């Protein structure tokens, strides 16, 4: 890949995809669709899954499961228009 414009388009697409998955993860936890599980470590505790991963899994399951697709697709597409919330509210 040597064309600058193609790399820029790819980076823009990856950025939109990341933001969509992250915001969907926040939404899924806020709506209590997914439980927030913590994992204990020596230096404290952290989320078992990242908000990005929770959102990506939810989007994937929604697209795969055609019954949920009609119900959830409109809402997860609108997530991109919502402002990001503070992460501490979810922890």
N, C-alpha and C positions, 0 to 999 in steps of 0.2 A: 504494500500500500504506500504509494508515493504521492498520490494526489491529495493535496491539502483539503480541498472542498469535501472530498469523500470522508476523510477522517473527521472533519468538523461535523458532518451530518451524522456519522456514526456515534460520535460523542454526544451530540444533542439527543439522539434517540435513546441512548443508554441512560442519559440523565433523566429524561421523561419517564422511562421505565422504572428507574430506581425510585424516583419521587412518588410515582403511582403506587408501587408496592409498599413503600414506607408509610405513606398516608393511609393506605388500606389496612395495614397492620395496626395503626393507631385507632382507626375506626372500628375494627373488629374487636379490639380490647375494650374500647369505650362502650360498644353495644353489647358487650359480654357474649359475643359469638364464640370467642376463643378465650380460654382461661390463661391467665398470666402465671407461668410457673417459674419459680426461682430455683437456682442451683447453688449449693453452698461450696465455697472454696476457702482456702486458708486465709486469703486476704479479704474475705467478705462474701457477699452473695451477688449473683448476677442473674439476668434472665436466661432461661434455658434456651430460648430461641430469640433471635433479634426481631425487632419490629418489621424489618424488611422481609425476613423469612416467613413470619406469620402472614404478612400481606401477600407475598408471592404464593404461598400455599393456598390461601383463600381464593385468590384470582384464578389459579390453576384449577382448583376443585370446582369453582363456579363455571368455568368454561367447559370443563369435562362433563359435568353433570347437567344435562339439558333441562331438567326440571327446575333447578335452581337458577339456571341461566336467565330465564325471563324475569324472575323475581329480583335477582341481585345485580344483574348487569347494569341496569340504569343507575342504581345507587353507587356502585363502585366506579362508574365512569364520572359521576358528579363529584367524587372525592377529590379529583384533581383541581376543582374550583374552590375548595375549602382551604382556609389558612391552616398552617401547621400549628399544632398545639404544643404546649410545653411538655417535655418528656417526663418531668418529675410528677406530673399529675397521674401518670400511668404506673409508676413504680410504688 
